[in-house]
Amino acid sequence: MKPMMRLTLGFEGEVDQIAVERAIAEFRAARPVLIENGTQAALAVAVEGLGPDLCASLDPVAGGRARLVLPAARLRRMGLDRSGPGTLALPSLDAGRIEMLALKADGRVDAPVRGSAPVDADALELARLALVLPAALVIPVLDGIIVDPAILRVASAAIRGYRQVRVRNLGIVGRAPVPLEGAPGTEFVVFRGGEGLRDQVAILVGRPDLSQPVAVRLHSACLTGDLFGSLKCDCGDQLRRTVAWMGQNGGGVLLYLDQEGRGNGIANKIRAYKLQSRGYDTYEADEALGFELDGRRFDFAAEMLRQLGVTRVRVLTNNPEKAAALRRAGLDVVSEHRIAGRSTPENVRYLAAKRDRAGHAIDFEAPVARAPDRDQEPPPAAGAQSAPAAL
């Protein structure tokens, strides 16, 4: 008989990281994950995909012990003074009630809100990493309960340390010249790492002198503005004006970061746009969905710059937090410079909110008088069926 052989792939040191990456996929698919924190364990499911059928299958397991975990922003929007997440008891898993509490724009608290446990915060972090709405169903697992081995297990500590691990493991996976209009001497450098499982891109415009402070812009991806020319924001203008300016002024580095919707993801960004069409400003809409002012992190952006040999920067931004984040990460921020986009009737409420709520350096006054009190929605096409309401 041949001796048994053990197959090992050299991933022993990455077991925790692999578990979190798989947990992110499970959350996006609305499948339960078992979060283990020392002697405590709980099943967690993203609320976004929690329909009646799944509630019915989980209700016997919950046994009246389930709780709904909501972030502080969502609770504040519903009238509570909260700086941290809270929980509401779920004696039964009623999909309609959970949707009202977690997703509906006009949702109201209908039961006492209690404090949260560490595992609750872990569930919200998984939701944020998965780019789903930050709300979770949590079911404590008591001693003696046997958990199906098919359910993924992940340690609390691995979830909490995941983002930093991704920064440490950031690396270049490809680079090539890509001539751009107005900046033909441009190179794209692709990094794997940063937030979640996504790739990040550094665009080297021209040949900047790395012995001197380098012009740098941290640009968060904006599908609607960058690609389709949306009038609701100034992102596309800032992107193209940055490249043109760098092409004419000694070059620079533009980091194109996959942090759509201030780190909330494209689906949540479109949900927020829907709320803006009802009169919410951009930050009010995010808060109604459970997000704080800005969910982005820029520590991995600083690491990208370091790997490119850039340590002294002149930051092209209207957002003081970007420059502050690079300073905290150890880069020498020599100066800050503004990059303006167009102000239009469609984006002035957005620009004003960024200026007034988040401290962005945006200098305009007159266009605000033209701003409508809500974004306009196009009329439905003739004969078209209405899509189900997302909120």
FIZANU-789199 format. One record per residue (C-alpha): residue in three letters; residue number from 1; x, y, z. Coordinates in Angstrom, 2 decimals, always signed. Each point is the difference from the previous one (the first is absolute). Example, Ala and Ser with C-alpha at 12.3 -4.5 7.8 and 13.67 -1.06 7.14 Angstrom:
[site 'Ala', 1, [+12.30, -4.50, +7.80]],
[site 'Ser', 2, [+1.37, +3.44, -0.66]],
This chain:
[site 'Met', 1, [+0.00, +0.00, +0.00]],
[site 'Lys', 2, [+1.35, +3.39, -0.94]],
[site 'Pro', 3, [+0.54, +2.40, +2.92]],
[site 'Met', 4, [-2.55, +2.79, +0.36]],
[site 'Met', 5, [+1.26, +3.40, -1.13]],
[site 'Arg', 6, [-1.13, +3.36, +1.37]],
[site 'Leu', 7, [-0.48, +2.69, -2.60]],
[site 'Thr', 8, [+1.16, +3.41, +1.21]],
[site 'Leu', 9, [+0.04, +3.16, -2.08]],
[site 'Gly', 10, [+2.03, +2.25, +2.28]],
[site 'Phe', 11, [-2.97, +2.09, +1.11]],
[site 'Glu', 12, [+0.21, -0.85, +3.69]],
[site 'Gly', 13, [+0.93, +3.57, +0.92]],
[site 'Glu', 14, [-2.95, +1.37, -1.96]],
[site 'Val', 15, [-2.80, -2.15, +1.40]],
[site 'Asp', 16, [-1.69, +2.90, +1.80]],
[site 'Gln', 17, [+0.21, +2.31, -3.02]],
[site 'Ile', 18, [-1.42, -2.71, -2.27]],
[site 'Ala', 19, [-2.88, -0.54, +2.43]],
[site 'Val', 20, [-0.89, +3.72, -0.06]],
[site 'Glu', 21, [+0.14, +0.10, -3.81]],
[site 'Arg', 22, [-2.37, -2.95, -0.15]],
[site 'Ala', 23, [-2.23, +1.61, +2.63]],
[site 'Ile', 24, [-0.24, +3.12, -2.17]],
[site 'Ala', 25, [-1.29, -2.15, -2.85]],
[site 'Glu', 26, [-2.47, -1.75, +2.33]],
[site 'Phe', 27, [-1.34, +3.35, +1.22]],
[site 'Arg', 28, [-0.51, +1.24, -3.55]],
[site 'Ala', 29, [-1.96, -3.19, -0.71]],
[site 'Ala', 30, [-2.11, +0.39, +3.20]],
[site 'Arg', 31, [+1.27, -3.29, +1.41]],
[site 'Pro', 32, [+0.63, -0.38, +3.77]],
[site 'Val', 33, [+3.52, +0.28, +1.38]],
[site 'Leu', 34, [+1.06, -1.26, +3.43]],
[site 'Ile', 35, [+2.02, +2.70, +1.77]],
[site 'Glu', 36, [+2.09, -1.34, +2.89]],
[site 'Asn', 37, [+1.25, +2.26, +2.79]],
[site 'Gly', 38, [+1.76, -2.01, +2.68]],
[site 'Thr', 39, [-2.63, -2.11, +1.72]],
[site 'Gln', 40, [-2.86, +1.84, -1.72]],
[site 'Ala', 41, [-1.37, -0.68, -3.46]],
[site 'Ala', 42, [-2.86, +1.32, -2.09]],
[site 'Leu', 43, [-1.48, -0.46, -3.43]],
[site 'Ala', 44, [-0.07, +3.21, -2.03]],
[site 'Val', 45, [-1.87, +0.72, -3.24]],
[site 'Ala', 46, [-0.07, +3.18, -2.07]],
[site 'Val', 47, [-3.47, +1.53, +0.17]],
[site 'Glu', 48, [+0.11, +1.13, -3.61]],
[site 'Gly', 49, [-0.81, -3.48, -1.35]],
[site 'Leu', 50, [-2.15, -1.15, +2.89]],
[site 'Gly', 51, [-3.34, -0.96, -1.51]],
[site 'Pro', 52, [-3.02, -1.89, +1.40]],
[site 'Asp', 53, [+1.31, -3.44, -0.99]],
[site 'Leu', 54, [+3.34, +0.46, +1.73]],
[site 'Cys', 55, [-1.72, +1.46, +3.06]],
[site 'Ala', 56, [-2.27, -3.04, +0.15]],
[site 'Ser', 57, [+2.96, -2.39, -0.14]],
[site 'Leu', 58, [+1.97, +1.90, +2.65]],
[site 'Asp', 59, [-2.87, +0.62, +2.42]],
[site 'Pro', 60, [+0.11, -3.44, +1.66]],
[site 'Val', 61, [+3.76, +0.35, +0.43]],
[site 'Ala', 62, [-0.37, +3.47, +1.51]],
[site 'Gly', 63, [-2.47, -1.18, +2.62]],
[site 'Gly', 64, [-0.97, +3.57, +0.84]],
[site 'Arg', 65, [+3.62, +1.00, +0.74]],
[site 'Ala', 66, [+0.74, +1.87, -3.24]],
[site 'Arg', 67, [+0.78, +3.68, -0.12]],
[site 'Leu', 68, [+0.24, +2.60, -2.73]],
[site 'Val', 69, [+3.26, +1.98, +0.01]],
[site 'Leu', 70, [-0.19, +3.54, -1.35]],
[site 'Pro', 71, [+2.85, +2.53, -0.31]],
[site 'Ala', 72, [+0.00, +3.31, +1.84]],
[site 'Ala', 73, [-0.73, +2.00, -3.15]],
[site 'Arg', 74, [-3.22, -1.90, -0.71]],
[site 'Leu', 75, [-1.13, +0.34, +3.63]],
[site 'Arg', 76, [+0.71, +3.74, -0.03]],
[site 'Arg', 77, [-2.04, +0.36, -3.16]],
[site 'Met', 78, [-2.88, -1.66, +1.84]],
[site 'Gly', 79, [+0.24, +2.56, +2.81]],
[site 'Leu', 80, [+2.34, -1.60, +2.54]],
[site 'Asp', 81, [+3.13, +1.66, +1.36]],
[site 'Arg', 82, [+2.56, -2.74, -0.67]],
[site 'Ser', 83, [+3.76, -0.05, -0.51]],
[site 'Gly', 84, [+0.23, -3.78, -0.34]],
[site 'Pro', 85, [-2.07, -2.87, -1.39]],
[site 'Gly', 86, [-3.07, -1.31, +1.77]],
[site 'Thr', 87, [-2.19, -3.09, -0.07]],
[site 'Leu', 88, [-3.72, -0.73, +0.00]],
[site 'Ala', 89, [-1.41, -3.31, +1.20]],
[site 'Leu', 90, [-1.70, -2.20, -2.60]],
[site 'Pro', 91, [-2.33, -2.42, +1.83]],
[site 'Ser', 92, [-0.94, -1.30, -3.46]],
[site 'Leu', 93, [+1.63, +0.54, -3.35]],
[site 'Asp', 94, [-2.47, +2.21, -1.80]],
[site 'Ala', 95, [+1.54, +1.01, -3.35]],
[site 'Gly', 96, [-2.33, +2.99, -0.33]],
[site 'Arg', 97, [+0.89, +1.40, +3.41]],
[site 'Ile', 98, [+3.72, -0.52, -0.59]],
[site 'Glu', 99, [-0.25, +1.79, -3.35]],
[site 'Met', 100, [-1.86, +2.92, +1.59]],
[site 'Leu', 101, [+2.61, +0.40, +2.75]],
[site 'Ala', 102, [+3.08, -0.46, -2.13]],
[site 'Leu', 103, [-0.85, +1.13, -3.52]],
[site 'Lys', 104, [-3.05, +2.23, -0.25]],
[site 'Ala', 105, [+0.70, +3.72, -0.24]],
[site 'Asp', 106, [-2.95, +0.71, +2.29]],
[site 'Gly', 107, [+0.76, -2.83, +2.44]],
[site 'Arg', 108, [-0.64, +0.64, +3.68]],
[site 'Val', 109, [+1.31, -1.70, +3.13]],
[site 'Asp', 110, [-2.75, -2.20, +1.43]],
[site 'Ala', 111, [+1.78, -1.62, +2.97]],
[site 'Pro', 112, [+2.73, +0.79, +2.54]],
[site 'Val', 113, [+3.48, +0.36, -1.49]],
[site 'Arg', 114, [+2.66, -1.75, +2.03]],
[site 'Gly', 115, [+3.77, +0.16, -0.12]],
[site 'Ser', 116, [+2.03, -2.18, -2.33]],
[site 'Ala', 117, [+2.47, -2.81, +0.63]],
[site 'Pro', 118, [+3.38, -0.36, -1.77]],
[site 'Val', 119, [-1.47, -2.60, -2.34]],
[site 'Asp', 120, [-2.62, +2.54, -1.10]],
[site 'Ala', 121, [+2.71, +2.45, -1.04]],
[site 'Asp', 122, [+1.74, -2.84, -1.85]],
[site 'Ala', 123, [-3.19, -0.73, -1.96]],
[site 'Leu', 124, [-0.28, +3.68, -1.02]],
[site 'Glu', 125, [+3.64, +0.02, -1.08]],
[site 'Leu', 126, [-0.62, -3.03, -2.21]],
[site 'Ala', 127, [-2.97, +1.80, -1.54]],
[site 'Arg', 128, [+2.13, +3.06, -0.75]],
[site 'Leu', 129, [+2.77, -2.11, -1.51]],
[site 'Ala', 130, [-2.60, -1.78, -2.13]],
[site 'Leu', 131, [-1.43, +3.36, -1.18]],
[site 'Val', 132, [-3.52, -0.93, +1.07]],
[site 'Leu', 133, [-2.22, +2.09, +2.25]],
[site 'Pro', 134, [+1.50, +0.21, +3.52]],
[site 'Ala', 135, [-2.61, -1.97, +1.92]],
[site 'Ala', 136, [+0.15, -3.58, +1.21]],
[site 'Leu', 137, [-2.07, -2.71, +1.60]],
[site 'Val', 138, [+1.94, -1.62, +2.86]],
[site 'Ile', 139, [-1.01, -3.24, +1.71]],
[site 'Pro', 140, [+2.00, -1.09, +3.08]],
[site 'Val', 141, [+1.08, -3.65, -0.10]],
[site 'Leu', 142, [-0.42, -1.61, +3.40]],
[site 'Asp', 143, [+2.01, -2.87, +1.42]],
[site 'Gly', 144, [-1.25, -3.32, -1.28]],
[site 'Ile', 145, [-1.21, +1.32, -3.35]],
[site 'Ile', 146, [+1.66, -1.79, -2.91]],
[site 'Val', 147, [+0.75, +2.30, -2.90]],
[site 'Asp', 148, [-0.15, -1.39, -3.52]],
[site 'Pro', 149, [+3.63, -0.50, -1.13]],
[site 'Ala', 150, [-0.94, +1.57, -3.33]],
[site 'Ile', 151, [-0.38, +3.37, +1.74]],
[site 'Leu', 152, [+3.19, +2.02, -0.19]],
[site 'Arg', 153, [+1.78, +0.81, +3.25]],
[site 'Val', 154, [+2.03, +3.17, +0.45]],
[site 'Ala', 155, [+1.75, +1.47, +3.03]],
[site 'Ser', 156, [-0.87, +3.46, +1.30]],
[site 'Ala', 157, [+3.67, +0.97, +0.17]],
[site 'Ala', 158, [+0.47, -0.90, -3.66]],
[site 'Ile', 159, [-2.88, +2.28, -1.04]],
[site 'Arg', 160, [+1.33, +2.91, +2.05]],
[site 'Gly', 161, [+3.53, -0.34, -1.34]],
[site 'Tyr', 162, [-0.92, -0.69, -3.60]],
[site 'Arg', 163, [+0.38, +3.51, -1.40]],
[site 'Gln', 164, [+3.50, +0.39, +1.42]],
[site 'Val', 165, [+1.00, -3.39, -1.37]],
[site 'Arg', 166, [-1.12, +1.10, -3.44]],
[site 'Val', 167, [+2.15, +3.13, +0.27]],
[site 'Arg', 168, [+3.05, -2.04, +0.98]],
[site 'Asn', 169, [-0.56, -2.43, -2.87]],
[site 'Leu', 170, [-0.48, +2.71, -2.62]],
[site 'Gly', 171, [+2.09, -0.67, -3.10]],
[site 'Ile', 172, [+0.38, +0.87, -3.69]],
[site 'Val', 173, [-1.50, -2.59, -2.37]],
[site 'Gly', 174, [+0.36, +1.78, -3.34]],
[site 'Arg', 175, [+1.17, +3.18, -1.69]],
[site 'Ala', 176, [+0.06, +1.32, -3.57]],
[site 'Pro', 177, [+0.08, +3.27, -1.96]],
[site 'Val', 178, [-3.47, +1.32, -0.82]],
[site 'Pro', 179, [+0.10, +3.30, -1.90]],
[site 'Leu', 180, [-2.83, +2.37, +0.91]],
[site 'Glu', 181, [-1.41, +3.01, -1.80]],
[site 'Gly', 182, [+2.11, +2.97, +1.07]],
[site 'Ala', 183, [+2.43, -2.27, +1.86]],
[site 'Pro', 184, [+1.49, -2.54, -2.42]],
[site 'Gly', 185, [+2.89, -0.95, +2.29]],
[site 'Thr', 186, [-2.14, -1.78, +2.57]],
[site 'Glu', 187, [+0.41, -3.36, +1.73]],
[site 'Phe', 188, [-2.64, -2.02, +1.86]],
[site 'Val', 189, [+1.15, -2.03, +3.00]],
[site 'Val', 190, [-2.45, -2.50, +1.51]],
[site 'Phe', 191, [+0.20, -0.96, +3.67]],
[site 'Arg', 192, [-1.81, -2.90, +1.61]],
[site 'Gly', 193, [-1.19, +0.79, +3.50]],
[site 'Gly', 194, [-1.42, +2.94, +1.86]],
[site 'Glu', 195, [-3.68, -0.26, +0.80]],
[site 'Gly', 196, [-1.58, -3.43, -0.22]],
[site 'Leu', 197, [+1.03, -2.15, -2.97]],
[site 'Arg', 198, [+0.17, +2.78, -2.55]],
[site 'Asp', 199, [+2.85, +1.31, -2.17]],
[site 'Gln', 200, [+1.27, +3.58, +0.19]],
[site 'Val', 201, [+1.67, +2.01, -2.77]],
[site 'Ala', 202, [+2.80, +2.56, +0.07]],
[site 'Ile', 203, [+0.20, +2.18, -3.10]],
[site 'Leu', 204, [+3.46, +1.47, -0.51]],
[site 'Val', 205, [-0.37, +3.07, -2.18]],
[site 'Gly', 206, [+3.25, +1.04, -1.69]],
[site 'Arg', 207, [+3.26, -0.49, +1.87]],
[site 'Pro', 208, [-0.30, +1.75, +3.38]],
[site 'Asp', 209, [+3.26, +0.72, +1.78]],
[site 'Leu', 210, [-0.11, -2.25, +3.08]],
[site 'Ser', 211, [+2.77, +1.99, +1.68]],
[site 'Gln', 212, [-2.47, +2.89, +0.24]],
[site 'Pro', 213, [-3.53, +0.18, +1.42]],
[site 'Val', 214, [-2.29, -1.80, -2.46]],
[site 'Ala', 215, [-3.45, +1.21, -1.02]],
[site 'Val', 216, [-2.46, -2.66, +1.22]],
[site 'Arg', 217, [-3.77, -0.42, -0.15]],
[site 'Leu', 218, [-1.96, -2.70, +1.84]],
[site 'His', 219, [-3.05, -0.51, -2.21]],
[site 'Ser', 220, [-2.76, -2.35, +1.12]],
[site 'Ala', 221, [-1.67, -1.81, -2.89]],
[site 'Cys', 222, [-3.29, +1.51, -1.12]],
[site 'Leu', 223, [-1.66, -2.05, -2.73]],
[site 'Thr', 224, [-2.77, +2.51, -0.62]],
[site 'Gly', 225, [+2.22, +3.08, -0.13]],
[site 'Asp', 226, [+3.31, -1.30, -1.34]],
[site 'Leu', 227, [-1.41, -2.19, -2.77]],
[site 'Phe', 228, [-3.46, +1.31, -0.78]],
[site 'Gly', 229, [+0.44, +3.72, +0.71]],
[site 'Ser', 230, [-2.68, +0.21, +2.69]],
[site 'Leu', 231, [-1.08, +3.55, +0.81]],
[site 'Lys', 232, [-0.68, -0.94, +3.65]],
[site 'Cys', 233, [+3.66, +0.29, +1.05]],
[site 'Asp', 234, [+3.30, +1.59, -0.99]],
[site 'Cys', 235, [+2.06, -3.21, -0.01]],
[site 'Gly', 236, [+0.49, -0.38, -3.75]],
[site 'Asp', 237, [+1.10, +3.62, -0.31]],
[site 'Gln', 238, [+2.54, -0.40, +2.79]],
[site 'Leu', 239, [+1.36, -3.21, -1.51]],
[site 'Arg', 240, [+0.56, +1.38, -3.49]],
[site 'Arg', 241, [+1.24, +3.40, +1.17]],
[site 'Thr', 242, [+2.52, -1.68, +2.27]],
[site 'Val', 243, [+1.45, -2.10, -2.83]],
[site 'Ala', 244, [+0.13, +3.03, -2.31]],
[site 'Trp', 245, [+1.68, +2.16, +2.66]],
[site 'Met', 246, [+2.57, -2.66, +0.80]],
[site 'Gly', 247, [+0.72, -0.47, -3.70]],
[site 'Gln', 248, [+0.83, +3.69, -0.32]],
[site 'Asn', 249, [+1.82, +0.51, +3.33]],
[site 'Gly', 250, [+2.74, -2.55, +0.42]],
[site 'Gly', 251, [-2.13, -3.09, +0.57]],
[site 'Gly', 252, [-1.40, -1.61, +3.11]],
[site 'Val', 253, [-1.75, -3.04, +1.43]],
[site 'Leu', 254, [-3.76, -0.51, +0.00]],
[site 'Leu', 255, [-1.19, -2.87, +2.18]],
[site 'Tyr', 256, [-3.28, -1.37, -1.33]],
[site 'Leu', 257, [-1.46, -1.70, +3.06]],
[site 'Asp', 258, [-2.87, -2.48, -0.08]],
[site 'Gln', 259, [-2.04, +1.77, +2.69]],
[site 'Glu', 260, [-3.21, +0.83, -1.84]],
[site 'Gly', 261, [-2.57, +2.02, +1.90]],
[site 'Arg', 262, [+2.44, +1.18, +2.72]],
[site 'Gly', 263, [+0.86, -3.63, +0.69]],
[site 'Asn', 264, [-3.59, -1.29, +0.06]],
[site 'Gly', 265, [-0.09, -1.68, -3.41]],
[site 'Ile', 266, [-1.92, +0.67, -3.19]],
[site 'Ala', 267, [-3.26, -1.66, +1.14]],
[site 'Asn', 268, [-0.18, +2.12, +3.15]],
[site 'Lys', 269, [+0.98, +3.09, -1.96]],
[site 'Ile', 270, [-2.98, -0.50, -2.32]],
[site 'Arg', 271, [-2.24, -0.58, +3.02]],
[site 'Ala', 272, [+1.25, +3.32, +1.37]],
[site 'Tyr', 273, [-0.73, +1.69, -3.34]],
[site 'Lys', 274, [-3.57, -1.23, +0.28]],
[site 'Leu', 275, [-0.31, +1.66, +3.40]],
[site 'Gln', 276, [+1.54, +3.20, -1.38]],
[site 'Ser', 277, [-2.81, +0.06, -2.56]],
[site 'Arg', 278, [-2.36, +0.20, +3.00]],
[site 'Gly', 279, [+1.74, +3.03, +1.52]],
[site 'Tyr', 280, [+2.84, -1.45, +2.10]],
[site 'Asp', 281, [+3.47, +1.46, -0.46]],
[site 'Thr', 282, [+2.88, -2.38, -0.73]],
[site 'Tyr', 283, [+0.95, -0.48, +3.67]],
[site 'Glu', 284, [-3.58, -0.28, +1.25]],
[site 'Ala', 285, [-0.60, -2.72, -2.59]],
[site 'Asp', 286, [+3.06, -1.96, +1.12]],
[site 'Glu', 287, [-1.01, +0.36, +3.65]],
[site 'Ala', 288, [-3.47, -1.37, -0.77]],
[site 'Leu', 289, [+1.72, -3.05, -1.47]],
[site 'Gly', 290, [+2.18, -0.39, +3.10]],
[site 'Phe', 291, [+3.25, +1.59, -1.19]],
[site 'Glu', 292, [+2.07, +2.70, +1.67]],
[site 'Leu', 293, [+1.20, +3.12, -1.84]],
[site 'Asp', 294, [+2.82, -1.84, -1.75]],
[site 'Gly', 295, [+0.83, -3.71, +0.07]],
[site 'Arg', 296, [+3.25, +0.25, -1.93]],
[site 'Arg', 297, [+3.47, -0.77, +1.34]],
[site 'Phe', 298, [+3.22, +1.17, -1.60]],
[site 'Asp', 299, [+2.74, -1.92, +1.81]],
[site 'Phe', 300, [+0.37, -2.35, -2.96]],
[site 'Ala', 301, [+0.27, +3.02, -2.33]],
[site 'Ala', 302, [+3.04, +1.16, +1.96]],
[site 'Glu', 303, [+1.52, -3.47, -0.34]],
[site 'Met', 304, [-0.56, +0.10, -3.77]],
[site 'Leu', 305, [+1.90, +3.29, -0.17]],
[site 'Arg', 306, [+2.85, -1.37, +2.09]],
[site 'Gln', 307, [+0.34, -3.01, -2.29]],
[site 'Leu', 308, [+0.26, +2.40, -2.94]],
[site 'Gly', 309, [+2.80, +1.86, +1.78]],
[site 'Val', 310, [-2.13, +3.04, +0.90]],
[site 'Thr', 311, [+0.45, +1.32, +3.55]],
[site 'Arg', 312, [-0.46, +3.79, -0.41]],
[site 'Val', 313, [-3.24, +1.18, -1.57]],
[site 'Arg', 314, [-1.95, +3.02, -1.15]],
[site 'Val', 315, [-3.60, -1.14, +0.35]],
[site 'Leu', 316, [-2.60, +1.06, -2.56]],
[site 'Thr', 317, [-3.26, -0.15, +1.93]],
[site 'Asn', 318, [-2.88, +1.98, +1.47]],
[site 'Asn', 319, [-0.35, -2.50, +2.84]],
[site 'Pro', 320, [+2.25, +0.80, +2.99]],
[site 'Glu', 321, [-0.44, -3.55, +1.35]],
[site 'Lys', 322, [+1.97, -1.46, -2.92]],
[site 'Ala', 323, [+3.05, +2.12, +0.80]],
[site 'Ala', 324, [-0.39, -0.76, +3.71]],
[site 'Ala', 325, [-0.18, -3.75, -0.71]],
[site 'Leu', 326, [+3.24, +0.11, -1.97]],
[site 'Arg', 327, [+1.68, +1.88, +2.84]],
[site 'Arg', 328, [-1.22, -2.57, +2.53]],
[site 'Ala', 329, [+1.41, -2.73, -2.23]],
[site 'Gly', 330, [+3.45, +1.60, +0.16]],
[site 'Leu', 331, [+0.25, +1.85, -3.31]],
[site 'Asp', 332, [+1.33, +3.56, -0.17]],
[site 'Val', 333, [-2.88, +2.14, -1.29]],
[site 'Val', 334, [+1.74, +3.14, -1.18]],
[site 'Ser', 335, [-3.09, +1.85, -1.28]],
[site 'Glu', 336, [-3.66, -0.32, -0.99]],
[site 'His', 337, [-1.52, +1.27, -3.25]],
[site 'Arg', 338, [-3.63, +0.23, -1.09]],
[site 'Ile', 339, [-1.51, -1.77, -3.00]],
[site 'Ala', 340, [-3.33, +1.55, -0.97]],
[site 'Gly', 341, [-2.76, -1.54, -2.06]],
[site 'Arg', 342, [-2.99, +1.63, -1.61]],
[site 'Ser', 343, [-2.92, +1.13, +2.12]],
[site 'Thr', 344, [-3.33, -0.74, -1.67]],
[site 'Pro', 345, [-3.63, +0.17, +1.12]],
[site 'Glu', 346, [+0.19, -3.78, +0.42]],
[site 'Asn', 347, [+3.05, -0.10, +2.28]],
[site 'Val', 348, [-0.04, +3.20, +2.04]],
[site 'Arg', 349, [-1.86, -1.61, +2.92]],
[site 'Tyr', 350, [+2.61, -2.76, -0.01]],
[site 'Leu', 351, [+2.90, +2.48, -0.06]],
[site 'Ala', 352, [-1.56, +2.14, +2.70]],
[site 'Ala', 353, [-0.49, -3.05, +2.23]],
[site 'Lys', 354, [+3.64, -1.02, -0.44]],
[site 'Arg', 355, [+1.10, +3.51, +0.89]],
[site 'Asp', 356, [-2.35, +0.49, +2.95]],
[site 'Arg', 357, [-0.18, -3.51, +1.45]],
[site 'Ala', 358, [+3.48, -1.42, -0.68]],
[site 'Gly', 359, [+2.20, +3.09, -0.20]],
[site 'His', 360, [+0.99, -0.30, -3.66]],
[site 'Ala', 361, [+1.71, +3.11, -1.38]],
[site 'Ile', 362, [-2.58, +0.90, -2.65]],
[site 'Asp', 363, [-0.39, +3.69, -0.76]],
[site 'Phe', 364, [-3.30, +0.89, -1.61]],
[site 'Glu', 365, [-3.09, +1.91, +1.04]],
[site 'Ala', 366, [-2.15, +1.18, -2.87]],
[site 'Pro', 367, [-0.89, -3.41, -1.47]],
[site 'Val', 368, [-1.55, -1.08, +3.31]],
[site 'Ala', 369, [-2.89, +2.35, -0.63]],
[site 'Arg', 370, [-0.86, -2.04, -3.09]],
[site 'Ala', 371, [+0.04, -3.32, +1.84]],
[site 'Pro', 372, [-3.27, -1.93, +0.01]],
[site 'Asp', 373, [-1.14, -1.28, +3.37]],
[site 'Arg', 374, [+0.28, -3.58, -1.26]],
[site 'Asp', 375, [+1.49, -1.89, -2.93]],
[site 'Gln', 376, [-2.31, -0.48, -2.95]],
[site 'Glu', 377, [-1.15, -3.47, -1.04]],
[site 'Pro', 378, [-0.80, -0.75, -3.65]],
[site 'Pro', 379, [-3.60, -1.02, -0.72]],
[site 'Pro', 380, [-0.50, -3.72, -0.65]],
[site 'Ala', 381, [+0.05, -1.08, -3.62]],
[site 'Ala', 382, [-3.38, -0.61, -1.63]],
[site 'Gly', 383, [-1.20, -3.50, +0.78]],
[site 'Ala', 384, [+2.90, -0.74, +2.34]],
[site 'Gln', 385, [-0.61, -2.02, +3.14]],
[site 'Ser', 386, [+1.13, +1.48, +3.30]],
[site 'Ala', 387, [+2.92, -1.77, +1.65]],
[site 'Pro', 388, [-0.43, -1.12, +3.61]],
[site 'Ala', 389, [+1.02, +2.70, +2.47]],
[site 'Ala', 390, [+3.49, -0.55, +1.36]],
[site 'Leu', 391, [-0.68, +1.96, +3.16]],
